Amino acid sequence: MGVLIGILITFLVVVLVLWLVNRLPLDGRTKQIAQVIVIIIGIVSLLRHLAVF
């Protein structure tokens, strides 16, 4: 049950950070790079919760 809660919290944090990145007044290229970085960090975090790493 703890793994499921960790995955849910990670997913919610990633969605929140992506929303905040979209709200920042950045140009398109910088915003896209920030989104990719957030998604990669989110995927790594999810894989850690699933005990892959």
JOGINOR-V17241 format. One record per residue. N is the residue number from 1. D_LAST is the distance of its C-alpha to the last C-alpha in Angstrom with 2 decimals. Layout:
n-><N & N>
d_last-><D_LAST & D_LAST>
//
This chain:
n-><1 & 2 & 3 & 4 & 5 & 6 & 7 & 8 & 9 & 10 & 11 & 12 & 13 & 14 & 15 & 16 & 17 & 18 & 19 & 20 & 21 & 22 & 23 & 24 & 25 & 26 & 27 & 28 & 29 & 30 & 31 & 32 & 33 & 34 & 35 & 36 & 37 & 38 & 39 & 40 & 41 & 42 & 43 & 44 & 45 & 46 & 47 & 48 & 49 & 50 & 51 & 52 & 53>
d_last-><19.08 & 17.02 & 14.00 & 16.63 & 18.12 & 14.98 & 14.49 & 18.23 & 18.42 & 15.77 & 17.76 & 20.98 & 20.05 & 19.09 & 22.38 & 24.32 & 23.16 & 23.97 & 27.33 & 28.00 & 27.27 & 29.78 & 32.30 & 32.25 & 35.21 & 33.40 & 34.40 & 32.72 & 30.75 & 29.27 & 28.46 & 26.69 & 24.57 & 23.67 & 22.76 & 20.46 & 18.68 & 18.38 & 17.09 & 14.36 & 13.29 & 13.60 & 11.51 & 8.52 & 9.36 & 9.85 & 6.60 & 5.27 & 8.49 & 8.05 & 5.41 & 3.82 & 0.00>
//
